[in-house]
Amino acid sequence: MGIYVKKAVWLLICKIKGIIYIPIDIVRFLYGLIRLGSKKDKLFPIVGIIPIIGNNRMEAGNIDRHYYLQDIYMAQKVMKNQPSVHYDIGSRVDGFISHLLCNRVPVTMIDIRPLPISIDGLSFIEGDATDLSQFEDSSIESLSTLHAVEHFGLSRYGDKADAFASYKAMKAVQRVIKRGGFLYFSVPISYRNGIIYNSHRVFKPTYILDQFSEMKLISFAYIHDYKVNEFLGDQAVEVIKQNHFNEYDCGMFVFEKK
């Protein structure tokens, strides 16, 4: 529980700091408004006001230490294998999926939530990834699910509470990938399995290997402190078996169906 207590305390401190800065931010906002208004620029007059405060204390760019690095790393893995079409379950459209589309990789995305827009090169299937019943056995050559399976069955995204949802999804994914096909899979990893309700699960990497017993591990990598640590083949398996992991990191697995 240590890392989650620290995160809760950190969020509380951030909220308190934000409240403390509100009077300063309001003064700063009003000063800027008065200064601009006094110039009476005819080409760009003030036609509306939307108060946005606090951005002056933000860093240059908002980079999520897991998703940003994960999406680049896994997109490079997919593009290296050059699939004729790639299927994805629940990964980020504005990250991983967009990387593939920029490199002209056609993508079919599967999600329990609707996608209300149309994007060139992207097909969409609204469905339940815990069974993938619309797909035949051994029918897909390239499939990914990044930072998604850990949320299944926790009622977070409109799905029903199901303690076995992540297990079902992994078995369904393994079923639909054809022999010689590739799976690109990521979840939060830890030295133990567990549920942090209703946010996510964490998985022991050995558990992931056990669920994909019909597949060969090509590579394993994990993200810690904005660094990708990659291991290949037998070395990857050995690192996973040692189980020297932190309480929460991002684990990335590339499998090939035997």
N, C-alpha and C positions, 0 to 999 in steps of 0.2 A: 504493500500500500504506500510505501515511502514516496515514490515518484508522483503519485496522484495527490497526496497531501501537499507536497511541495508545489505542484501545479495549481492547486486550489488556493494556497496561500499567495502565490505569485499573482494570480488573477485578482484576488482580493486587494492586494497592494496596488495593482494597476488601476483598479476602480477607484480606490481612495485617492491616489495621485491625480487621477482625472478630475475628481470632484474638487480637489484643492486648487487645481489650475483653472477652473471655470471662470472665476472673477477676472483673472489675468487675461484669459482668452477673450472674454467679452470686451474688456477695455481695448485690447489689441484690434478686435474686429471693428469696434466703433471708430477708433482712431483712423484705421485704413479707409473706412467708409467716408468719414468727414474729409480726409485728405484727397481722395479721388473726386468726391462731389464738389470740392472747392475749385477744381481745375476746369470744370464745365467744358469737357471735350465734346465738340459737336459731332465728330465722326463716331465716337463711341460713348454715348451718354449712358448713364445707369438706367436700365429699363426694368430691373428686378433685383430682388435681394434673396439669396439663399445662404443663411449663416452656416459656414463650415469651419469648425474650430478644432484645434488640436493637431492638425496636420503638420504644423511647424516643429513638432516634437517627434515626428515619424522618421524612420530611416529611409534612405534612397532606395526604393523598391521593396516590395513585400514578398519575400521568398520563404515558402514553407520548406523546412529542412528535409522533409520526406518526399512530398509530392513533386516538387520541382526537380530534384535529382533523380528520383525514381522514373518520372515520365521521360526524361532525356535518355537515361540508361536503357530502359526497356524498349523505347522506340528504336534506338540504335540496334538492339538485338533483333527486333522484328525485321527491320529494313535490311539487315545483313543476310537474312534468309529469303528475302524477296518473294513473299507469298502472292499468289494470283488474287486472292481476296483474304482479308483478315477479319476474324470475328472477335468481338469484345463484350465482356459482361461488366457493366457498372463503372468503368474507369472514367477519368475526367475528360469531358469533351474539350474543355479549354486548355488542356495540357497534352496528355498522351495521344488522344485521338487527333487533335489538330496537328501534332508533329507528323503523324502518319499521312494525313491528308496533304500536308505541304510537300511530301515526298511521293505523291501520287499513288499511295497504297489504298485501294478501295477497302472500306471498312463497313461491316454490318454490326451494329451495336444492339445489345440485348439489355433491357432494363425494366424493372417492375414499374418505374415511374414513366410518365409520358414525356416525349420530346416534341414540343410544339413548333419546331422550326424545321425547314428543309435546307440541307447543306449538300452541295455538290460532292459526290464521291462517298457520301455517308448514307447507308440504308439503316432503317430502324425497325426493331421488333420489340413490341411491348409484351413481356412475358416473365414467367417465373423461372429463375435460373437454378432453383433447387431441384428441378426435374428435367428441364430442357426437352420436354416431351415432343416438341415440334421438330426435333432433329433425330435422324436415324443414327444407329450405332456406327462408329468409325466413318463419319461423313465430313469432318472438318480438318483441314490441313494446318491451320494456324489460329490459335485462340489465346486471348489474354483476359485476365481479371486482376486488376491492380487496386489494392486497398479497398476492396469491396466485400469480399466473402465474410470478413470479420463482423460486418453489420447485419448479416442475414439472421432473421428470426428473433430480433431484439425489438420489434415493433417501432423502430425508429423511422422507417420510410414507408409506413403504411402496410407492411407485411405482418402476418400473424406471429405471435410469440411461438418460437419453436426451438427447443434446446439443441436439436439435431440438424438445424437448417444448414449450417456451414459444412457439416459432414455430408449431407445430401448433395449440396452443390458441388463439392469436390468429386464425389462419385459420378455425378452427372457429367461433369466436365471430362473426366477420364474416359467415360463411355463414348462420347461423341467424337473424340479426336481419333483420326485414322492412324494406322501404323506408319511410322516415319514422320508424323505430324508433330508440331511443336506447341507447347503450353508455356505461356509467360505469366507467372503467378506471383503476387506479392500480398503480404499480410503483416500486421504487427507481430514481432517475435519477442520471446522472452525465455527465461530459463524454466518457465512453467506455463501450463495452460490455465486460462481463466477468463471470466466475463466481467467487464466493467459496465454494468447495466445503466442505461440502455445505449451506451456509446459504442462499445466495440468489444471484441475478444482479443486476447493475445494467445499465440501458439508457440509451443516448443517446436523448433525446426524438425526434430525427429518425428513428431506427430505428422507433419506435412509429408515427409518421405513415406511414412507408413500408409497414408491415404492414397498416394499415387504409386502404388506398388507395381503397376503395369507399365511404369514409365522409367526412363533412365535420366538421372540428373546430369545435365550438361554443365551448368554453372550455378553457383550460389553466391549472393552478395548481400551485404547488409549496410545500412546507412547509420552512421553514428557521428555526431558532432560535425555535420556537413561534409562527411567523407564517405565515399563508397569503397567498401572493402570487399574485393572480389576473389573467389576461389573457383577453380575449375576441376571437373572430373572427380577422381579419387580424393584429391585434397579437399574438395568441397564436402564430400561425404564425411571425411575424418573430422573436419572442423565442426560439422553439425553434431556428430556423435559426442564430441567433447563437451558440448552444451555450456560453454563459457560465455553466456550472453547476459546482457543487461536486462533491466526490468521492462524496457520498452525501446525497441528499435524497429526499423523497417527491413523486413527480410524479402529478398527477391530471388525467385527460383526460375530457371529455364529447364524444362523437361522435353524429352523426345519420347514418343510412344514406341514401345518395343514391338 
